[in-house]
C-alpha cells in the first residue's frame, strides 16, 4: 500500500489528522481534496497555501471552483 500524505489541524483544542486524496492547481491556486481518519465517505475540499512552513486552508467560494472540484472527484472515482 502506498504511503498517504497527511496533515494535522487543531480544531477546538483537539488535534485531528487528515489524509490527502488529491492535490491540484486550478486558475493559479492550489487545492486539495482530503478526508479524516482515512475514511473516504466524508470528503472535504479546500484551497491551500503553505506559508512560513505552515499549512493554511481557505474555503472554496465560487460555483466555478466547486464544479472543477466535482470533476476531479468524478475522475478519482473512475480510477
N, CA, C and O atoms as a CHARMM CRD file, in Angstrom:
* protein
*
  316
    1    1 UNK  N      0.83900  -1.18400   0.00000 PROA 1      0.00000
    2    1 UNK  CA     0.00000   0.00000   0.00000 PROA 1      0.00000
    3    1 UNK  C      0.88300   1.24500   0.00000 PROA 1      0.00000
    4    1 UNK  O      1.89400   1.29700   0.69900 PROA 1      0.00000
    5    2 UNK  N      0.49700   2.23900  -0.78200 PROA 2      0.00000
    6    2 UNK  CA     1.25700   3.48500  -0.84700 PROA 2      0.00000
    7    2 UNK  C      1.13600   4.25200   0.46000 PROA 2      0.00000
    8    2 UNK  O      0.11800   4.19000   1.15000 PROA 2      0.00000
    9    3 UNK  N      2.20600   4.97900   0.78300 PROA 3      0.00000
   10    3 UNK  CA     2.11900   5.87800   1.93000 PROA 3      0.00000
   11    3 UNK  C      1.23400   7.04300   1.54700 PROA 3      0.00000
   12    3 UNK  O      1.32900   7.55700   0.43200 PROA 3      0.00000
   13    4 UNK  N      0.37600   7.46500   2.45300 PROA 4      0.00000
   14    4 UNK  CA    -0.52400   8.57500   2.17600 PROA 4      0.00000
   15    4 UNK  C      0.01900   9.83600   2.82300 PROA 4      0.00000
   16    4 UNK  O      0.58100   9.80900   3.91800 PROA 4      0.00000
   17    5 UNK  N     -0.16500  10.94000   2.11700 PROA 5      0.00000
   18    5 UNK  CA     0.19700  12.23300   2.68800 PROA 5      0.00000
   19    5 UNK  C     -0.84100  12.62200   3.72000 PROA 5      0.00000
   20    5 UNK  O     -2.03800  12.42100   3.51700 PROA 5      0.00000
   21    6 UNK  N     -0.38300  13.17300   4.81700 PROA 6      0.00000
   22    6 UNK  CA    -1.28200  13.58900   5.88700 PROA 6      0.00000
   23    6 UNK  C     -0.92500  14.98700   6.36800 PROA 6      0.00000
   24    6 UNK  O      0.16800  15.49400   6.11700 PROA 6      0.00000
   25    7 UNK  N     -1.86200  15.58600   7.05600 PROA 7      0.00000
   26    7 UNK  CA    -1.59500  16.82200   7.77200 PROA 7      0.00000
   27    7 UNK  C     -2.47400  16.83800   9.00800 PROA 7      0.00000
   28    7 UNK  O     -3.47400  16.12500   9.08400 PROA 7      0.00000
   29    8 UNK  N     -2.09100  17.65500   9.96800 PROA 8      0.00000
   30    8 UNK  CA    -2.84900  17.75400  11.21200 PROA 8      0.00000
   31    8 UNK  C     -3.30300  19.18900  11.41300 PROA 8      0.00000
   32    8 UNK  O     -2.58400  20.14100  11.10900 PROA 8      0.00000
   33    9 UNK  N     -4.51200  19.31500  11.93100 PROA 9      0.00000
   34    9 UNK  CA    -5.07500  20.61400  12.29000 PROA 9      0.00000
   35    9 UNK  C     -5.62800  20.52200  13.69300 PROA 9      0.00000
   36    9 UNK  O     -6.10300  19.47100  14.12000 PROA 9      0.00000
   37   10 UNK  N     -5.56200  21.62700  14.40400 PROA 10     0.00000
   38   10 UNK  CA    -6.16500  21.68500  15.72000 PROA 10     0.00000
   39   10 UNK  C     -7.46900  22.45100  15.61200 PROA 10     0.00000
   40   10 UNK  O     -7.49400  23.61700  15.22000 PROA 10     0.00000
   41   11 UNK  N     -8.56500  21.76700  15.97100 PROA 11     0.00000
   42   11 UNK  CA    -9.88900  22.36000  15.92200 PROA 11     0.00000
   43   11 UNK  C    -10.50600  22.25800  17.30300 PROA 11     0.00000
   44   11 UNK  O    -10.62500  21.16300  17.85400 PROA 11     0.00000
   45   12 UNK  N    -10.89800  23.38700  17.86600 PROA 12     0.00000
   46   12 UNK  CA   -11.48200  23.43500  19.20700 PROA 12     0.00000
   47   12 UNK  C    -10.58700  22.73700  20.23300 PROA 12     0.00000
   48   12 UNK  O    -11.07200  22.04500  21.12700 PROA 12     0.00000
   49   13 UNK  N     -9.29100  22.92900  20.09200 PROA 13     0.00000
   50   13 UNK  CA    -8.33100  22.36200  21.03200 PROA 13     0.00000
   51   13 UNK  C     -8.02300  20.88700  20.82500 PROA 13     0.00000
   52   13 UNK  O     -7.26300  20.30100  21.59500 PROA 13     0.00000
   53   14 UNK  N     -8.60000  20.28300  19.79900 PROA 14     0.00000
   54   14 UNK  CA    -8.38600  18.85900  19.52600 PROA 14     0.00000
   55   14 UNK  C     -7.62500  18.72600  18.21400 PROA 14     0.00000
   56   14 UNK  O     -8.03200  19.26700  17.18600 PROA 14     0.00000
   57   15 UNK  N     -6.51100  17.99500  18.26600 PROA 15     0.00000
   58   15 UNK  CA    -5.72100  17.78600  17.06100 PROA 15     0.00000
   59   15 UNK  C     -6.31200  16.62700  16.26200 PROA 15     0.00000
   60   15 UNK  O     -6.54800  15.54500  16.79900 PROA 15     0.00000
   61   16 UNK  N     -6.54900  16.86900  14.96600 PROA 16     0.00000
   62   16 UNK  CA    -7.10200  15.85100  14.07900 PROA 16     0.00000
   63   16 UNK  C     -6.14900  15.63700  12.92100 PROA 16     0.00000
   64   16 UNK  O     -5.50100  16.57200  12.45000 PROA 16     0.00000
   65   17 UNK  N     -6.07200  14.38600  12.46500 PROA 17     0.00000
   66   17 UNK  CA    -5.23400  14.04800  11.32100 PROA 17     0.00000
   67   17 UNK  C     -6.11700  13.85000  10.09500 PROA 17     0.00000
   68   17 UNK  O     -7.17100  13.21800  10.17100 PROA 17     0.00000
   69   18 UNK  N     -5.67600  14.39400   8.96800 PROA 18     0.00000
   70   18 UNK  CA    -6.39700  14.28700   7.70600 PROA 18     0.00000
   71   18 UNK  C     -5.50000  13.63600   6.66400 PROA 18     0.00000
   72   18 UNK  O     -4.28000  13.79500   6.69400 PROA 18     0.00000
   73   19 UNK  N     -6.11100  12.90400   5.74900 PROA 19     0.00000
   74   19 UNK  CA    -5.40100  12.20300   4.68700 PROA 19     0.00000
   75   19 UNK  C     -5.70700  12.88900   3.36500 PROA 19     0.00000
   76   19 UNK  O     -6.86900  13.10800   3.02500 PROA 19     0.00000
   77   20 UNK  N     -4.66500  13.22400   2.62800 PROA 20     0.00000
   78   20 UNK  CA    -4.82800  13.92200   1.35600 PROA 20     0.00000
   79   20 UNK  C     -5.11900  12.89700   0.25700 PROA 20     0.00000
   80   20 UNK  O     -4.37000  11.94000   0.05900 PROA 20     0.00000
   81   21 UNK  N     -6.22000  13.12500  -0.44300 PROA 21     0.00000
   82   21 UNK  CA    -6.60700  12.26500  -1.55300 PROA 21     0.00000
   83   21 UNK  C     -5.99800  12.77800  -2.85000 PROA 21     0.00000
   84   21 UNK  O     -5.48500  11.99900  -3.65400 PROA 21     0.00000
   85   22 UNK  N     -6.05500  14.09700  -3.05200 PROA 22     0.00000
   86   22 UNK  CA    -5.56200  14.68200  -4.30600 PROA 22     0.00000
   87   22 UNK  C     -5.21400  16.14600  -4.06700 PROA 22     0.00000
   88   22 UNK  O     -5.92300  16.86100  -3.35900 PROA 22     0.00000
   89   23 UNK  N     -4.11000  16.57700  -4.67100 PROA 23     0.00000
   90   23 UNK  CA    -3.71900  17.98600  -4.68100 PROA 23     0.00000
   91   23 UNK  C     -3.62200  18.41300  -6.14100 PROA 23     0.00000
   92   23 UNK  O     -3.13600  17.65200  -6.97700 PROA 23     0.00000
   93   24 UNK  N     -4.08200  19.63100  -6.45500 PROA 24     0.00000
   94   24 UNK  CA    -4.04900  20.09600  -7.83200 PROA 24     0.00000
   95   24 UNK  C     -4.08500  21.62000  -7.86600 PROA 24     0.00000
   96   24 UNK  O     -4.39800  22.27500  -6.87100 PROA 24     0.00000
   97   25 UNK  N     -3.75900  22.16200  -9.02500 PROA 25     0.00000
   98   25 UNK  CA    -3.77900  23.60700  -9.24300 PROA 25     0.00000
   99   25 UNK  C     -4.86100  23.92300 -10.26000 PROA 25     0.00000
  100   25 UNK  O     -4.99700  23.23500 -11.27300 PROA 25     0.00000
  101   26 UNK  N     -5.63100  24.97100  -9.98300 PROA 26     0.00000
  102   26 UNK  CA    -6.67500  25.43800 -10.89000 PROA 26     0.00000
  103   26 UNK  C     -6.68400  26.95600 -10.85000 PROA 26     0.00000
  104   26 UNK  O     -6.76300  27.55200  -9.77600 PROA 26     0.00000
  105   27 UNK  N     -6.60300  27.58300 -12.01800 PROA 27     0.00000
  106   27 UNK  CA    -6.55400  29.05700 -12.10900 PROA 27     0.00000
  107   27 UNK  C     -5.48500  29.66200 -11.19000 PROA 27     0.00000
  108   27 UNK  O     -5.72800  30.65700 -10.50700 PROA 27     0.00000
  109   28 UNK  N     -4.30900  29.04600 -11.18700 PROA 28     0.00000
  110   28 UNK  CA    -3.14900  29.51700 -10.41900 PROA 28     0.00000
  111   28 UNK  C     -3.35000  29.48600  -8.90300 PROA 28     0.00000
  112   28 UNK  O     -2.64900  30.18600  -8.17200 PROA 28     0.00000
  113   29 UNK  N     -4.29300  28.68700  -8.43100 PROA 29     0.00000
  114   29 UNK  CA    -4.48700  28.48600  -6.99000 PROA 29     0.00000
  115   29 UNK  C     -4.37600  27.00200  -6.69900 PROA 29     0.00000
  116   29 UNK  O     -4.73500  26.16700  -7.52900 PROA 29     0.00000
  117   30 UNK  N     -3.87700  26.68000  -5.51500 PROA 30     0.00000
  118   30 UNK  CA    -3.68600  25.29200  -5.11300 PROA 30     0.00000
  119   30 UNK  C     -4.88400  24.80400  -4.30500 PROA 30     0.00000
  120   30 UNK  O     -5.41000  25.51300  -3.44800 PROA 30     0.00000
  121   31 UNK  N     -5.30000  23.57500  -4.60300 PROA 31     0.00000
  122   31 UNK  CA    -6.44600  22.95300  -3.95000 PROA 31     0.00000
  123   31 UNK  C     -6.05400  21.57500  -3.44500 PROA 31     0.00000
  124   31 UNK  O     -5.09800  20.96800  -3.92800 PROA 31     0.00000
  125   32 UNK  N     -6.81800  21.08500  -2.45300 PROA 32     0.00000
  126   32 UNK  CA    -6.65000  19.70900  -2.02800 PROA 32     0.00000
  127   32 UNK  C     -8.01400  19.11700  -1.70700 PROA 32     0.00000
  128   32 UNK  O     -8.93900  19.80400  -1.27500 PROA 32     0.00000
  129   33 UNK  N     -8.09500  17.82700  -1.93400 PROA 33     0.00000
  130   33 UNK  CA    -9.25100  17.03200  -1.54100 PROA 33     0.00000
  131   33 UNK  C     -8.72700  16.08100  -0.47100 PROA 33     0.00000
  132   33 UNK  O     -7.70200  15.42800  -0.66100 PROA 33     0.00000
  133   34 UNK  N     -9.42600  16.00800   0.64000 PROA 34     0.00000
  134   34 UNK  CA    -8.90000  15.24100   1.77000 PROA 34     0.00000
  135   34 UNK  C    -10.03800  14.61600   2.57300 PROA 34     0.00000
  136   34 UNK  O    -11.21100  14.93800   2.38000 PROA 34     0.00000
  137   35 UNK  N     -9.66300  13.72400   3.46900 PROA 35     0.00000
  138   35 UNK  CA   -10.62000  13.03700   4.31900 PROA 35     0.00000
  139   35 UNK  C    -10.02800  12.86800   5.71100 PROA 35     0.00000
  140   35 UNK  O     -8.81400  12.94900   5.89600 PROA 35     0.00000
  141   36 UNK  N    -10.89100  12.63600   6.67800 PROA 36     0.00000
  142   36 UNK  CA   -10.44800  12.44100   8.05600 PROA 36     0.00000
  143   36 UNK  C    -10.34400  10.95200   8.35000 PROA 36     0.00000
  144   36 UNK  O    -11.17900  10.16800   7.89800 PROA 36     0.00000
  145   37 UNK  N     -9.34000  10.56600   9.09200 PROA 37     0.00000
  146   37 UNK  CA    -9.17700   9.18200   9.55500 PROA 37     0.00000
  147   37 UNK  C     -9.12800   8.16100   8.42700 PROA 37     0.00000
  148   37 UNK  O     -9.52400   7.00900   8.60900 PROA 37     0.00000
  149   38 UNK  N     -8.64100   8.58400   7.25100 PROA 38     0.00000
  150   38 UNK  CA    -8.54400   7.69500   6.09900 PROA 38     0.00000
  151   38 UNK  C     -9.90500   7.09200   5.73800 PROA 38     0.00000
  152   38 UNK  O     -9.98000   6.00300   5.17000 PROA 38     0.00000
  153   39 UNK  N    -10.97600   7.81200   6.07600 PROA 39     0.00000
  154   39 UNK  CA   -12.35100   7.37800   5.83200 PROA 39     0.00000
  155   39 UNK  C    -12.89000   8.16900   4.65400 PROA 39     0.00000
  156   39 UNK  O    -13.24700   9.33700   4.80600 PROA 39     0.00000
  157   40 UNK  N    -12.95300   7.55200   3.48800 PROA 40     0.00000
  158   40 UNK  CA   -13.28700   8.29600   2.27900 PROA 40     0.00000
  159   40 UNK  C    -14.77300   8.57700   2.10500 PROA 40     0.00000
  160   40 UNK  O    -15.15900   9.15900   1.09100 PROA 40     0.00000
  161   41 UNK  N    -15.62000   8.18900   3.04900 PROA 41     0.00000
  162   41 UNK  CA   -17.03300   8.51600   2.85700 PROA 41     0.00000
  163   41 UNK  C    -17.31400   9.98700   3.16200 PROA 41     0.00000
  164   41 UNK  O    -18.27300  10.53800   2.62000 PROA 41     0.00000
  165   42 UNK  N    -16.53400  10.63000   3.98700 PROA 42     0.00000
  166   42 UNK  CA   -16.63500  12.06800   4.22800 PROA 42     0.00000
  167   42 UNK  C    -15.42300  12.73500   3.60300 PROA 42     0.00000
  168   42 UNK  O    -14.31100  12.63500   4.12000 PROA 42     0.00000
  169   43 UNK  N    -15.64600  13.41600   2.48400 PROA 43     0.00000
  170   43 UNK  CA   -14.56200  14.02300   1.72300 PROA 43     0.00000
  171   43 UNK  C    -14.71000  15.53500   1.78300 PROA 43     0.00000
  172   43 UNK  O    -15.81800  16.06200   1.68100 PROA 43     0.00000
  173   44 UNK  N    -13.59500  16.22800   1.94800 PROA 44     0.00000
  174   44 UNK  CA   -13.57200  17.68200   2.04300 PROA 44     0.00000
  175   44 UNK  C    -12.66500  18.24500   0.95900 PROA 44     0.00000
  176   44 UNK  O    -11.80200  17.54500   0.43000 PROA 44     0.00000
  177   45 UNK  N    -12.86800  19.51600   0.63500 PROA 45     0.00000
  178   45 UNK  CA   -12.00700  20.19000  -0.33500 PROA 45     0.00000
  179   45 UNK  C    -11.76400  21.61300   0.14700 PROA 45     0.00000
  180   45 UNK  O    -12.62200  22.22000   0.78800 PROA 45     0.00000
  181   46 UNK  N    -10.57600  22.13900  -0.17100 PROA 46     0.00000
  182   46 UNK  CA   -10.22200  23.49900   0.23300 PROA 46     0.00000
  183   46 UNK  C     -9.10600  24.01900  -0.66300 PROA 46     0.00000
  184   46 UNK  O     -8.35300  23.24900  -1.25900 PROA 46     0.00000
  185   47 UNK  N     -9.02000  25.34600  -0.74200 PROA 47     0.00000
  186   47 UNK  CA    -7.82800  25.96400  -1.30900 PROA 47     0.00000
  187   47 UNK  C     -6.78800  25.92800  -0.20200 PROA 47     0.00000
  188   47 UNK  O     -7.12900  25.90900   0.98100 PROA 47     0.00000
  189   48 UNK  N     -5.52500  25.91900  -0.58700 PROA 48     0.00000
  190   48 UNK  CA    -4.48500  25.92300   0.44200 PROA 48     0.00000
  191   48 UNK  C     -3.26500  26.68900  -0.01800 PROA 48     0.00000
  192   48 UNK  O     -3.05600  26.92300  -1.20900 PROA 48     0.00000
  193   49 UNK  N     -2.46900  27.06800   0.95800 PROA 49     0.00000
  194   49 UNK  CA    -1.13400  27.59300   0.70700 PROA 49     0.00000
  195   49 UNK  C     -0.25100  27.19300   1.87200 PROA 49     0.00000
  196   49 UNK  O     -0.72200  26.97000   2.98700 PROA 49     0.00000
  197   50 UNK  N      1.01200  27.11000   1.59500 PROA 50     0.00000
  198   50 UNK  CA     1.99300  26.83700   2.64800 PROA 50     0.00000
  199   50 UNK  C      2.83000  28.09000   2.78400 PROA 50     0.00000
  200   50 UNK  O      3.54800  28.48600   1.86600 PROA 50     0.00000
  201   51 UNK  N      2.72600  28.70100   3.94100 PROA 51     0.00000
  202   51 UNK  CA     3.40900  29.95700   4.19300 PROA 51     0.00000
  203   51 UNK  C      4.18600  29.81300   5.49400 PROA 51     0.00000
  204   51 UNK  O      3.63600  29.39700   6.51400 PROA 51     0.00000
  205   52 UNK  N      5.46500  30.15900   5.45200 PROA 52     0.00000
  206   52 UNK  CA     6.33700  30.03000   6.62500 PROA 52     0.00000
  207   52 UNK  C      6.26900  28.62700   7.21300 PROA 52     0.00000
  208   52 UNK  O      6.22300  28.44400   8.42900 PROA 52     0.00000
  209   53 UNK  N      6.26300  27.63300   6.31100 PROA 53     0.00000
  210   53 UNK  CA     6.25000  26.22600   6.70500 PROA 53     0.00000
  211   53 UNK  C      4.96800  25.82100   7.42900 PROA 53     0.00000
  212   53 UNK  O      4.94800  24.81700   8.14000 PROA 53     0.00000
  213   54 UNK  N      3.90800  26.59200   7.25100 PROA 54     0.00000
  214   54 UNK  CA     2.63200  26.30200   7.89500 PROA 54     0.00000
  215   54 UNK  C      1.53500  26.19800   6.83000 PROA 54     0.00000
  216   54 UNK  O      1.45100  27.03100   5.92800 PROA 54     0.00000
  217   55 UNK  N      0.70300  25.16900   6.94700 PROA 55     0.00000
  218   55 UNK  CA    -0.39400  24.95800   6.01700 PROA 55     0.00000
  219   55 UNK  C     -1.57600  25.85300   6.39400 PROA 55     0.00000
  220   55 UNK  O     -2.00500  25.88000   7.54800 PROA 55     0.00000
  221   56 UNK  N     -2.09000  26.57600   5.41200 PROA 56     0.00000
  222   56 UNK  CA    -3.27700  27.41700   5.59700 PROA 56     0.00000
  223   56 UNK  C     -4.34900  26.91500   4.64400 PROA 56     0.00000
  224   56 UNK  O     -4.08600  26.76200   3.45100 PROA 56     0.00000
  225   57 UNK  N     -5.56100  26.65300   5.14700 PROA 57     0.00000
  226   57 UNK  CA    -6.68000  26.23000   4.32500 PROA 57     0.00000
  227   57 UNK  C     -7.67200  27.38100   4.18900 PROA 57     0.00000
  228   57 UNK  O     -7.88200  28.15900   5.12000 PROA 57     0.00000
  229   58 UNK  N     -8.27600  27.47000   3.00300 PROA 58     0.00000
  230   58 UNK  CA    -9.25700  28.51800   2.71600 PROA 58     0.00000
  231   58 UNK  C    -10.48600  27.88500   2.07500 PROA 58     0.00000
  232   58 UNK  O    -10.38600  26.89400   1.35200 PROA 58     0.00000
  233   59 UNK  N    -11.63200  28.46600   2.34900 PROA 59     0.00000
  234   59 UNK  CA   -12.87900  27.95600   1.77700 PROA 59     0.00000
  235   59 UNK  C    -12.90500  28.13200   0.26700 PROA 59     0.00000
  236   59 UNK  O    -12.35600  29.09400  -0.27100 PROA 59     0.00000
  237   60 UNK  N    -13.54700  27.19500  -0.40100 PROA 60     0.00000
  238   60 UNK  CA   -13.82700  27.32800  -1.82100 PROA 60     0.00000
  239   60 UNK  C    -15.10400  28.13900  -1.92300 PROA 60     0.00000
  240   60 UNK  O    -16.12100  27.79100  -1.32300 PROA 60     0.00000
  241   61 UNK  N    -15.04800  29.22100  -2.68400 PROA 61     0.00000
  242   61 UNK  CA   -16.13000  30.19900  -2.62800 PROA 61     0.00000
  243   61 UNK  C    -17.03100  30.24700  -3.85500 PROA 61     0.00000
  244   61 UNK  O    -18.19000  30.64700  -3.73500 PROA 61     0.00000
  245   62 UNK  N    -16.55000  29.85900  -5.02000 PROA 62     0.00000
  246   62 UNK  CA   -17.36100  30.06800  -6.22400 PROA 62     0.00000
  247   62 UNK  C    -17.89100  28.74100  -6.77800 PROA 62     0.00000
  248   62 UNK  O    -17.31500  27.67500  -6.55700 PROA 62     0.00000
  249   63 UNK  N    -18.99900  28.84400  -7.50100 PROA 63     0.00000
  250   63 UNK  CA   -19.55500  27.66300  -8.16500 PROA 63     0.00000
  251   63 UNK  C    -18.58200  27.11100  -9.19800 PROA 63     0.00000
  252   63 UNK  O    -18.49100  25.89700  -9.38100 PROA 63     0.00000
  253   64 UNK  N    -17.86000  27.98900  -9.86800 PROA 64     0.00000
  254   64 UNK  CA   -16.88600  27.55800 -10.87300 PROA 64     0.00000
  255   64 UNK  C    -15.81300  26.66100 -10.22900 PROA 64     0.00000
  256   64 UNK  O    -15.44100  25.62700 -10.78300 PROA 64     0.00000
  257   65 UNK  N    -15.32700  27.07700  -9.05300 PROA 65     0.00000
  258   65 UNK  CA   -14.32800  26.26500  -8.33600 PROA 65     0.00000
  259   65 UNK  C    -14.93000  24.92300  -7.93300 PROA 65     0.00000
  260   65 UNK  O    -14.31000  23.87800  -8.12900 PROA 65     0.00000
  261   66 UNK  N    -16.14100  24.94900  -7.36700 PROA 66     0.00000
  262   66 UNK  CA   -16.78000  23.70500  -6.93100 PROA 66     0.00000
  263   66 UNK  C    -17.02500  22.76700  -8.10200 PROA 66     0.00000
  264   66 UNK  O    -16.86400  21.55400  -7.96500 PROA 66     0.00000
  265   67 UNK  N    -17.41200  23.30900  -9.24700 PROA 67     0.00000
  266   67 UNK  CA   -17.62800  22.47400 -10.42600 PROA 67     0.00000
  267   67 UNK  C    -16.34000  21.77600 -10.83700 PROA 67     0.00000
  268   67 UNK  O    -16.35900  20.60800 -11.22800 PROA 67     0.00000
  269   68 UNK  N    -15.21700  22.49300 -10.75000 PROA 68     0.00000
  270   68 UNK  CA   -13.93500  21.87700 -11.09400 PROA 68     0.00000
  271   68 UNK  C    -13.56900  20.78800 -10.08100 PROA 68     0.00000
  272   68 UNK  O    -13.10900  19.71100 -10.46100 PROA 68     0.00000
  273   69 UNK  N    -13.77300  21.07000  -8.80300 PROA 69     0.00000
  274   69 UNK  CA   -13.50500  20.07200  -7.75900 PROA 69     0.00000
  275   69 UNK  C    -14.36500  18.83500  -7.99800 PROA 69     0.00000
  276   69 UNK  O    -13.87900  17.70900  -7.89100 PROA 69     0.00000
  277   70 UNK  N    -15.63900  19.04000  -8.31900 PROA 70     0.00000
  278   70 UNK  CA   -16.53100  17.91000  -8.60400 PROA 70     0.00000
  279   70 UNK  C    -16.01600  17.07700  -9.77500 PROA 70     0.00000
  280   70 UNK  O    -16.09900  15.85000  -9.74600 PROA 70     0.00000
  281   71 UNK  N    -15.47900  17.74400 -10.81500 PROA 71     0.00000
  282   71 UNK  CA   -14.94600  16.99700 -11.95500 PROA 71     0.00000
  283   71 UNK  C    -13.72700  16.16900 -11.54400 PROA 71     0.00000
  284   71 UNK  O    -13.53700  15.05200 -12.02700 PROA 71     0.00000
  285   72 UNK  N    -12.91300  16.71500 -10.66000 PROA 72     0.00000
  286   72 UNK  CA   -11.74700  15.96400 -10.15000 PROA 72     0.00000
  287   72 UNK  C    -12.22500  14.74400  -9.36000 PROA 72     0.00000
  288   72 UNK  O    -11.70200  13.64300  -9.52700 PROA 72     0.00000
  289   73 UNK  N    -13.22300  14.95100  -8.49900 PROA 73     0.00000
  290   73 UNK  CA   -13.75900  13.84100  -7.70400 PROA 73     0.00000
  291   73 UNK  C    -14.33700  12.74600  -8.59800 PROA 73     0.00000
  292   73 UNK  O    -14.15700  11.56100  -8.32000 PROA 73     0.00000
  293   74 UNK  N    -15.02000  13.13100  -9.65700 PROA 74     0.00000
  294   74 UNK  CA   -15.57000  12.15400 -10.59800 PROA 74     0.00000
  295   74 UNK  C    -14.45300  11.32600 -11.23800 PROA 74     0.00000
  296   74 UNK  O    -14.58300  10.11100 -11.38900 PROA 74     0.00000
  297   75 UNK  N    -13.36800  11.98200 -11.61000 PROA 75     0.00000
  298   75 UNK  CA   -12.23400  11.28000 -12.20800 PROA 75     0.00000
  299   75 UNK  C    -11.56500  10.34100 -11.22300 PROA 75     0.00000
  300   75 UNK  O    -11.11200   9.26200 -11.60300 PROA 75     0.00000
  301   76 UNK  N    -11.49900  10.74400  -9.95500 PROA 76     0.00000
  302   76 UNK  CA   -10.91000   9.87600  -8.92800 PROA 76     0.00000
  303   76 UNK  C    -11.75300   8.61500  -8.78000 PROA 76     0.00000
  304   76 UNK  O    -11.22100   7.51200  -8.64800 PROA 76     0.00000
  305   77 UNK  N    -13.06400   8.78500  -8.80400 PROA 77     0.00000
  306   77 UNK  CA   -13.97300   7.65800  -8.66300 PROA 77     0.00000
  307   77 UNK  C    -13.87600   6.66100  -9.79100 PROA 77     0.00000
  308   77 UNK  O    -14.21300   5.49100  -9.60900 PROA 77     0.00000
  309   78 UNK  N    -13.42500   7.09200 -10.94700 PROA 78     0.00000
  310   78 UNK  CA   -13.30100   6.20800 -12.10300 PROA 78     0.00000
  311   78 UNK  C    -12.03500   5.38100 -12.07400 PROA 78     0.00000
  312   78 UNK  O    -11.91900   4.39300 -12.79900 PROA 78     0.00000
  313   79 UNK  N    -11.06800   5.78000 -11.22900 PROA 79     0.00000
  314   79 UNK  CA    -9.77900   5.05100 -11.17200 PROA 79     0.00000
  315   79 UNK  C     -9.85800   3.85400 -10.26300 PROA 79     0.00000
  316   79 UNK  O     -8.87200   3.13500 -10.10100 PROA 79     0.00000
